[in-house]
Amino acid sequence: MQPLTDSSEIQKRFVPRWRKYAVAGAACTLASAAAMMLIFDPFTPQPTVASTRGTATITSIIADTATMSANEKLFLPVMEQLLAQGAEPQFVKTIVNSANTAFYEKLTKINVPVKPKPPEPKTPPKAYQYAYDDIALRKSSEFLTANDSLLTAAERKYNVPKEAITSIMWVETRFGDFLGNYHVPSVYLSFALVTQPQYLQKNKDRLKAEFEGTEEAWLEIEKKIEEKSQRKAAWAIGELLALQTMYKANAKAVLDLRGSWAGAFGLSQFLPSSYLKLAVDGNADGTVNLFDVRDAAHSIGHYLSDAGWNKSKKSQQRAVYNYNHSDAYVNAVLGLTKRLATNKALTENREAE
Protein backbone atom coordinates (compact mmCIF):
# COMPACT_ATOMS: atom_id res chain seq x y z
CA MET A 1 0.00 0.00 0.00
CA GLN A 2 1.30 3.44 -0.91
CA PRO A 3 2.03 5.77 2.04
CA LEU A 4 -0.78 8.28 2.55
CA THR A 5 0.10 11.95 2.63
CA ASP A 6 -3.33 13.50 2.06
CA SER A 7 -5.39 13.90 5.24
CA SER A 8 -8.67 13.82 3.32
CA GLU A 9 -7.61 10.46 1.91
CA ILE A 10 -6.68 9.30 5.41
CA GLN A 11 -10.17 10.17 6.64
CA LYS A 12 -11.88 8.56 3.66
CA ARG A 13 -9.90 5.36 3.98
CA PHE A 14 -9.62 4.90 7.72
CA VAL A 15 -12.34 6.79 9.55
CA PRO A 16 -15.83 6.51 8.01
CA ARG A 17 -16.88 3.51 10.11
CA TRP A 18 -15.45 2.78 13.55
CA ARG A 19 -15.78 -0.96 13.01
CA LYS A 20 -12.71 -0.75 10.79
CA TYR A 21 -10.79 -0.12 14.00
CA ALA A 22 -12.26 -3.09 15.83
CA VAL A 23 -10.38 -5.89 14.08
CA ALA A 24 -7.87 -7.42 16.47
CA GLY A 25 -8.42 -4.76 19.08
CA ALA A 26 -8.41 -1.86 16.61
CA ALA A 27 -5.14 -2.93 15.05
CA CYS A 28 -5.17 -0.61 12.08
CA THR A 29 -1.86 0.95 11.08
CA LEU A 30 -1.54 4.24 9.24
CA ALA A 31 1.60 4.85 7.23
CA SER A 32 3.97 6.99 9.26
CA ALA A 33 4.24 9.49 6.46
CA ALA A 34 0.51 10.15 6.78
CA ALA A 35 0.47 10.96 10.48
CA MET A 36 1.39 14.20 12.14
CA MET A 37 4.60 14.11 14.10
CA LEU A 38 4.42 14.09 17.88
CA ILE A 39 5.14 17.57 19.20
CA PHE A 40 5.62 18.40 22.87
CA ASP A 41 5.96 22.17 22.93
CA PRO A 42 2.76 23.80 24.25
CA PHE A 43 1.64 27.04 22.66
CA THR A 44 0.33 30.11 24.49
CA PRO A 45 -1.49 32.61 22.25
CA GLN A 46 -0.42 36.24 22.51
CA PRO A 47 -2.55 39.39 22.07
CA THR A 48 -2.90 40.60 18.51
CA VAL A 49 -1.10 43.90 18.95
CA ALA A 50 1.46 45.61 16.77
CA SER A 51 3.94 45.99 19.64
CA THR A 52 4.82 42.30 19.30
CA ARG A 53 5.76 42.68 15.63
CA GLY A 54 8.50 40.38 14.50
CA THR A 55 11.26 41.12 12.03
CA ALA A 56 9.28 39.97 8.98
CA THR A 57 6.82 42.29 7.25
CA ILE A 58 4.35 41.93 4.41
CA THR A 59 6.78 43.56 1.99
CA SER A 60 9.32 40.89 2.87
CA ILE A 61 7.06 38.14 1.50
CA ILE A 62 5.10 40.09 -1.11
CA ALA A 63 7.53 41.99 -3.29
CA ASP A 64 4.86 43.63 -5.44
CA THR A 65 1.45 44.29 -3.90
CA ALA A 66 0.04 44.74 -7.41
CA THR A 67 0.56 41.02 -8.05
CA MET A 68 -1.01 39.77 -4.84
CA SER A 69 -3.23 36.72 -5.18
CA ALA A 70 -6.94 36.98 -4.38
CA ASN A 71 -6.39 35.15 -1.10
CA GLU A 72 -3.50 37.44 -0.14
CA LYS A 73 -5.70 40.48 -0.69
CA LEU A 74 -8.51 38.94 1.35
CA PHE A 75 -6.39 37.69 4.25
CA LEU A 76 -3.82 40.51 4.25
CA PRO A 77 -4.81 41.72 7.77
CA VAL A 78 -4.40 38.19 9.10
CA MET A 79 -1.03 37.80 7.40
CA GLU A 80 0.12 41.02 9.05
CA GLN A 81 -1.03 39.81 12.47
CA LEU A 82 0.70 36.47 12.04
CA LEU A 83 3.95 38.17 11.12
CA ALA A 84 3.50 40.51 14.09
CA GLN A 85 3.37 37.42 16.30
CA GLY A 86 6.59 36.06 14.80
CA ALA A 87 5.15 33.61 12.27
CA GLU A 88 7.52 32.44 9.56
CA PRO A 89 6.93 34.20 6.21
CA GLN A 90 7.06 30.95 4.23
CA PHE A 91 4.31 29.42 6.36
CA VAL A 92 2.13 32.54 6.13
CA LYS A 93 2.38 32.73 2.36
CA THR A 94 1.85 28.99 1.90
CA ILE A 95 -1.15 28.67 4.21
CA VAL A 96 -2.93 31.61 2.58
CA ASN A 97 -2.26 30.47 -0.98
CA SER A 98 -3.05 26.79 -0.49
CA ALA A 99 -5.45 25.39 -3.08
CA ASN A 100 -7.66 24.28 -0.18
CA THR A 101 -7.87 27.69 1.48
CA ALA A 102 -11.29 29.34 1.37
CA PHE A 103 -13.12 32.14 3.15
CA TYR A 104 -16.04 31.13 5.37
CA GLU A 105 -17.81 34.45 5.83
CA LYS A 106 -20.36 33.00 8.25
CA LEU A 107 -17.52 32.47 10.73
CA THR A 108 -17.12 36.25 11.05
CA LYS A 109 -20.51 36.41 12.76
CA ILE A 110 -20.44 37.55 16.39
CA ASN A 111 -23.35 37.20 18.80
CA VAL A 112 -23.92 39.05 22.06
CA PRO A 113 -27.23 39.19 23.98
CA VAL A 114 -29.34 42.21 22.93
CA LYS A 115 -32.70 41.07 24.30
CA PRO A 116 -33.87 39.68 27.66
CA LYS A 117 -33.86 35.92 27.71
CA PRO A 118 -37.30 34.40 27.10
CA PRO A 119 -38.74 32.35 29.97
CA GLU A 120 -37.44 28.80 30.12
CA PRO A 121 -39.94 26.18 28.92
CA LYS A 122 -41.21 23.83 31.59
CA THR A 123 -39.54 20.91 29.80
CA PRO A 124 -36.63 22.38 27.82
CA PRO A 125 -35.43 20.38 24.80
CA LYS A 126 -32.47 18.15 25.62
CA ALA A 127 -29.29 19.03 23.73
CA TYR A 128 -27.11 16.19 22.40
CA GLN A 129 -30.22 14.00 22.18
CA TYR A 130 -28.24 11.40 20.24
CA ALA A 131 -26.23 10.69 23.42
CA TYR A 132 -29.33 9.55 25.32
CA ASP A 133 -31.06 7.14 22.96
CA ASP A 134 -30.79 3.36 22.67
CA ILE A 135 -28.57 3.63 19.60
CA ALA A 136 -25.93 5.52 21.61
CA LEU A 137 -25.90 2.84 24.30
CA ARG A 138 -25.81 -0.04 21.85
CA LYS A 139 -23.11 1.33 19.55
CA SER A 140 -20.99 2.59 22.41
CA SER A 141 -21.22 -0.80 24.15
CA GLU A 142 -20.18 -2.51 20.93
CA PHE A 143 -17.27 -0.09 20.57
CA LEU A 144 -16.17 -0.80 24.15
CA THR A 145 -16.22 -4.54 23.53
CA ALA A 146 -14.45 -4.37 20.18
CA ASN A 147 -11.72 -2.04 21.47
CA ASP A 148 -11.45 -3.28 25.06
CA SER A 149 -7.70 -3.84 24.96
CA LEU A 150 -6.69 -0.36 23.83
CA LEU A 151 -9.34 1.38 25.96
CA THR A 152 -8.26 -0.55 29.05
CA ALA A 153 -4.65 0.48 28.40
CA ALA A 154 -5.70 4.15 28.22
CA GLU A 155 -7.83 3.79 31.36
CA ARG A 156 -4.92 2.36 33.35
CA LYS A 157 -2.45 4.95 32.14
CA TYR A 158 -4.58 8.04 32.80
CA ASN A 159 -6.97 6.82 35.53
CA VAL A 160 -9.91 7.83 33.36
CA PRO A 161 -12.66 5.20 32.81
CA LYS A 162 -12.83 3.76 29.35
CA GLU A 163 -16.56 4.46 29.41
CA ALA A 164 -15.81 8.21 29.65
CA ILE A 165 -13.30 8.02 26.79
CA THR A 166 -15.85 6.14 24.69
CA SER A 167 -18.60 8.62 25.55
CA ILE A 168 -16.58 11.61 24.39
CA MET A 169 -15.67 9.88 21.15
CA TRP A 170 -19.36 9.12 20.54
CA VAL A 171 -20.61 12.61 21.39
CA GLU A 172 -17.87 14.31 19.38
CA THR A 173 -17.87 12.29 16.14
CA ARG A 174 -19.98 9.14 16.60
CA PHE A 175 -16.74 7.17 16.34
CA GLY A 176 -15.69 8.93 13.16
CA ASP A 177 -18.97 9.13 11.25
CA PHE A 178 -19.17 12.94 11.70
CA LEU A 179 -15.70 14.46 11.44
CA GLY A 180 -16.55 17.67 9.59
CA ASN A 181 -15.34 18.78 6.18
CA TYR A 182 -14.19 22.32 6.90
CA HIS A 183 -10.63 23.17 5.89
CA VAL A 184 -9.10 23.76 9.32
CA PRO A 185 -6.56 26.48 8.35
CA SER A 186 -9.35 28.33 6.51
CA VAL A 187 -11.53 28.23 9.62
CA TYR A 188 -8.95 30.17 11.62
CA LEU A 189 -8.08 32.53 8.78
CA SER A 190 -11.78 33.37 8.55
CA PHE A 191 -12.26 33.76 12.31
CA ALA A 192 -9.27 36.10 12.42
CA LEU A 193 -10.97 38.56 10.04
CA VAL A 194 -13.76 39.28 12.51
CA THR A 195 -12.19 42.57 13.69
CA GLN A 196 -11.99 44.01 10.18
CA PRO A 197 -14.24 47.08 9.75
CA GLN A 198 -16.62 45.56 7.21
CA TYR A 199 -17.38 42.47 9.31
CA LEU A 200 -17.44 44.39 12.56
CA GLN A 201 -19.99 46.77 11.05
CA LYS A 202 -22.10 43.90 9.70
CA ASN A 203 -22.32 42.43 13.19
CA LYS A 204 -23.25 45.80 14.69
CA ASP A 205 -25.91 46.46 12.06
CA ARG A 206 -27.45 43.01 12.48
CA LEU A 207 -27.58 43.23 16.25
CA LYS A 208 -28.74 46.85 16.23
CA ALA A 209 -31.77 45.76 14.21
CA GLU A 210 -32.71 43.39 17.06
CA PHE A 211 -31.99 45.92 19.82
CA GLU A 212 -34.83 47.82 21.51
CA GLY A 213 -33.08 49.70 24.33
CA THR A 214 -31.64 53.16 24.82
CA GLU A 215 -28.72 54.68 22.94
CA GLU A 216 -26.65 54.53 26.09
CA ALA A 217 -27.38 50.82 26.45
CA TRP A 218 -26.48 50.28 22.78
CA LEU A 219 -23.05 51.81 23.33
CA GLU A 220 -22.43 49.09 25.91
CA ILE A 221 -23.54 46.44 23.41
CA GLU A 222 -21.17 47.87 20.80
CA LYS A 223 -18.32 47.66 23.27
CA LYS A 224 -19.12 44.02 23.94
CA ILE A 225 -19.20 43.26 20.20
CA GLU A 226 -15.77 44.83 19.75
CA GLU A 227 -14.29 43.08 22.77
CA LYS A 228 -15.66 39.68 21.75
CA SER A 229 -14.38 40.21 18.21
CA GLN A 230 -10.91 41.00 19.53
CA ARG A 231 -10.90 37.87 21.69
CA LYS A 232 -12.00 35.67 18.81
CA ALA A 233 -9.41 37.13 16.43
CA ALA A 234 -6.62 36.74 19.01
CA TRP A 235 -7.65 33.14 19.65
CA ALA A 236 -7.69 32.38 15.91
CA ILE A 237 -4.22 33.85 15.43
CA GLY A 238 -3.02 31.64 18.27
CA GLU A 239 -4.46 28.54 16.65
CA LEU A 240 -2.85 29.45 13.32
CA LEU A 241 0.51 29.70 15.07
CA ALA A 242 -0.14 26.28 16.59
CA LEU A 243 -0.84 25.00 13.07
CA GLN A 244 2.53 26.42 12.05
CA THR A 245 4.25 24.15 14.57
CA MET A 246 2.31 21.19 13.23
CA TYR A 247 3.13 22.29 9.67
CA LYS A 248 6.86 21.99 10.37
CA ALA A 249 6.36 18.30 11.11
CA ASN A 250 4.05 17.47 8.21
CA ALA A 251 3.23 20.33 5.86
CA LYS A 252 0.88 18.47 3.53
CA ALA A 253 -1.18 16.97 6.34
CA VAL A 254 -1.81 20.44 7.77
CA LEU A 255 -2.60 21.99 4.39
CA ASP A 256 -5.16 19.22 3.75
CA LEU A 257 -6.52 19.02 7.30
CA ARG A 258 -10.33 18.85 7.60
CA GLY A 259 -12.50 19.15 10.67
CA SER A 260 -15.43 20.97 12.24
CA TRP A 261 -16.59 24.56 11.67
CA ALA A 262 -14.91 25.39 14.99
CA GLY A 263 -11.51 24.16 13.76
CA ALA A 264 -11.44 20.90 15.74
CA PHE A 265 -10.28 17.69 14.06
CA GLY A 266 -9.86 13.96 14.50
CA LEU A 267 -11.92 11.40 16.41
CA SER A 268 -11.28 13.40 19.57
CA GLN A 269 -11.98 16.81 17.96
CA PHE A 270 -8.92 18.62 19.33
CA LEU A 271 -7.98 22.19 18.46
CA PRO A 272 -4.42 22.66 17.15
CA SER A 273 -3.27 24.11 20.48
CA SER A 274 -4.77 21.14 22.34
CA TYR A 275 -3.07 18.79 19.90
CA LEU A 276 0.32 20.29 20.69
CA LYS A 277 -0.20 20.18 24.43
CA LEU A 278 -2.24 17.04 25.07
CA ALA A 279 -2.33 14.69 22.07
CA VAL A 280 -0.28 11.54 22.66
CA ASP A 281 1.05 8.55 20.75
CA GLY A 282 -1.29 5.77 21.81
CA ASN A 283 0.08 3.04 19.55
CA ALA A 284 3.82 3.77 20.05
CA ASP A 285 4.54 4.27 16.36
CA GLY A 286 6.36 7.57 16.94
CA THR A 287 3.56 9.74 15.58
CA VAL A 288 0.30 11.25 16.82
CA ASN A 289 -2.63 10.91 14.45
CA LEU A 290 -6.01 11.77 15.94
CA PHE A 291 -7.74 9.98 13.06
CA ASP A 292 -6.33 6.75 14.55
CA VAL A 293 -8.57 5.39 17.33
CA ARG A 294 -5.62 4.40 19.53
CA ASP A 295 -4.03 7.83 19.50
CA ALA A 296 -7.43 9.48 19.91
CA ALA A 297 -8.40 7.31 22.90
CA HIS A 298 -5.13 7.94 24.73
CA SER A 299 -5.31 11.65 23.92
CA ILE A 300 -8.81 11.93 25.39
CA GLY A 301 -7.65 10.12 28.51
CA HIS A 302 -4.66 12.42 28.79
CA TYR A 303 -6.85 15.49 28.27
CA LEU A 304 -9.32 14.56 31.01
CA SER A 305 -6.53 13.56 33.39
CA ASP A 306 -4.75 16.86 32.78
CA ALA A 307 -8.06 18.66 33.46
CA GLY A 308 -8.23 17.04 36.92
CA TRP A 309 -10.46 14.00 36.45
CA ASN A 310 -10.66 11.85 39.58
CA LYS A 311 -13.31 9.86 41.43
CA SER A 312 -15.31 12.87 42.62
CA LYS A 313 -18.33 13.92 40.59
CA LYS A 314 -17.32 17.59 40.67
CA SER A 315 -13.85 16.85 39.28
CA GLN A 316 -15.41 14.86 36.46
CA GLN A 317 -17.84 17.66 35.66
CA ARG A 318 -15.00 20.20 35.62
CA ALA A 319 -12.81 18.00 33.42
CA VAL A 320 -15.54 17.43 30.82
CA TYR A 321 -16.54 21.11 30.95
CA ASN A 322 -12.93 21.96 30.18
CA TYR A 323 -13.25 19.80 27.06
CA ASN A 324 -16.36 21.70 25.95
CA HIS A 325 -17.70 24.71 27.85
CA SER A 326 -21.30 23.55 27.84
CA ASP A 327 -23.37 22.18 30.71
CA ALA A 328 -25.47 20.26 28.19
CA TYR A 329 -22.29 18.63 26.84
CA VAL A 330 -21.18 17.67 30.35
CA ASN A 331 -24.57 16.10 31.09
CA ALA A 332 -24.55 14.18 27.80
CA VAL A 333 -21.02 12.78 28.24
CA LEU A 334 -21.36 11.86 31.91
CA GLY A 335 -24.86 10.54 31.39
CA LEU A 336 -23.70 8.17 28.67
CA THR A 337 -20.65 7.24 30.76
CA LYS A 338 -22.92 6.18 33.63
CA ARG A 339 -25.25 4.23 31.33
CA LEU A 340 -22.29 2.36 29.83
CA ALA A 341 -20.92 1.45 33.26
CA THR A 342 -24.35 0.27 34.43
CA ASN A 343 -24.90 -1.75 31.26
CA LYS A 344 -21.48 -3.35 31.65
CA ALA A 345 -22.24 -4.34 35.25
CA LEU A 346 -25.60 -5.85 34.25
CA THR A 347 -23.99 -7.81 31.43
CA GLU A 348 -21.26 -9.17 33.70
CA ASN A 349 -23.86 -10.21 36.30
CA ARG A 350 -25.91 -12.05 33.69
CA GLU A 351 -22.82 -13.84 32.42
CA ALA A 352 -21.86 -14.84 35.97
CA GLU A 353 -25.26 -16.42 36.65
C-alpha positions, 0 to 999 in steps of 0.5 A, spaced: 500 500 500 502 506 498 504 511 504 498 516 505 500 523 505 493 527 504 489 527 510 482 527 506 484 520 503 486 518 510 479 520 513 476 517 507 480 510 507 480 509 515 475 513 519 468 513 516 466 507 520 469 505 527 468 498 526 474 498 521 478 499 527 475 493 531 479 488 528 484 485 532 483 490 538 483 496 533 489 494 530 489 498 524 496 501 522 496 508 518 503 509 514 507 513 518 508 518 512 501 520 513 500 521 520 502 528 524 509 528 528 508 528 535 510 535 538 511 536 545 511 544 545 505 547 548 503 554 545 500 560 548 497 565 544 499 572 545 494 578 544 494 581 537 497 587 537 502 591 533 507 591 539 509 584 538 511 585 531 516 580 528 522 582 524 518 579 517 513 584 514 508 583 508 513 587 503 518 581 505 514 576 503 510 580 497 515 583 493 509 587 489 502 588 492 500 589 485 501 582 483 497 579 490 493 573 489 486 573 491 487 570 497 493 574 499 488 580 498 482 577 502 487 575 508 492 581 508 490 583 515 491 576 518 497 575 514 500 582 518 497 579 524 501 572 524 507 576 522 506 581 528 506 574 532 513 572 529 510 567 524 515 564 519 513 568 512 514 561 508 508 558 512 504 565 512 504 565 504 503 557 503 497 557 508 494 563 505 495 560 498 493 553 499 489 550 493 484 548 499 484 555 502 477 558 502 473 564 506 467 562 510 464 568 511 459 566 516 464 564 521 465 572 522 458 572 525 459 575 532 453 574 537 452 578 544 445 578 547 441 584 545 434 582 548 432 579 555 432 571 555 425 568 554 422 564 559 425 557 560 420 552 557 417 547 563 420 541 559 426 544 555 429 540 549 435 536 551 441 538 547 445 532 544 439 528 544 443 522 540 447 521 546 441 519 550 437 514 545 438 506 545 442 507 539 448 511 543 448 505 548 448 499 543 453 502 539 458 505 544 457 498 548 459 494 541 465 499 541 467 498 548 467 490 547 471 491 540 476 495 542 477 493 550 484 492 549 486 499 547 481 502 551 483 498 558 490 500 556 488 508 556 484 507 562 490 504 566 495 509 564 490 516 565 486 513 571 480 515 566 474 510 565 474 507 558 466 508 558 468 516 559 473 516 553 468 512 549 462 517 551 466 523 548 468 519 542 461 518 541 458 525 542 464 528 538 464 524 532 460 518 533 466 514 532 468 517 526 462 518 522 461 525 523 468 528 522 466 535 519 469 537 512 471 544 513 478 546 511 481 547 518 486 552 516 481 556 513 476 556 519 482 560 523 483 565 517 476 566 517 475 567 524 481 572 524 478 577 520 472 578 525 475 585 527 476 588 520 471 594 519 466 591 514 465 584 518 465 588 525 460 593 522 455 587 519 455 584 526 453 591 529 448 592 524 445 586 524 444 586 532 442 593 532 436 591 528 434 586 534 436 591 539 430 595 543 433 599 548 436 606 549 442 609 545 446 609 552 445 601 552 447 600 545 453 603 546 455 598 551 452 592 546 457 595 541 463 595 546 461 588 547 461 586 540 468 589 539 471 586 545 468 579 543 471 580 536 478 581 539 478 575 543 476 571 537 481 574 532 486 573 538 484 566 539 484 564 531 491 567 530 493 563 536 491 557 533 494 558 526 501 559 530 499 552 533 498 550 526 505 552 524 508 548 529 504 542 526 506 544 519 513 543 520 512 536 522 508 534 516 506 540 511 501 536 507 497 533 512 496 540 515 494 543 508 489 538 507 486 538 514 479 537 515 474 538 521 469 541 524 466 549 523 470 550 529 476 548 527 477 541 531 479 535 528 480 527 528 476 522 532 477 526 539 476 533 535 482 537 538 484 544 536 491 545 534 493 548 540 490 542 544 493 537 539 500 540 541 499 540 548 495 534 550 495 529 544 499 523 545 502 517 541 497 511 543 500 506 539 507 507 540 509 508 532 512 515 533 507 519 531 500 522 533 494 521 528 487 523 531 484 519 526 487 513 529 482 510 534 488 508 539 491 515 539 485 518 539 483 514 545 489 515 549 489 523 547 482 523 550 484 520 557 490 524 557 486 530 556 481 529 562 486 527 566 490 533 565 483 537 566 483 534 573 479 528 572 478 523 579 473 519 582 469 525 585 463 527 581 465 535 581 472 533 578 469 529 572 464 535 571 469 540 571 474 535 566 468 534 561 466 542 561 474 543 560 473 539 554 467 543 551 464 549 555 457 547 555 453 544 561 449 540 556 455 537 553 457 535 560 450 532 562 450 528 555 457 525 556 457 523 563 450 521 562 452 516 557 458 514 561 454 512 567 449 508 562 455 504 559 458 502 566 451 500 568 450 496 562 457 493 563 455 491 570 448 488 568 452 484 562 457 481 567 452 479 572 448 475 567 454 472 564 456 470 571 449 467 573 
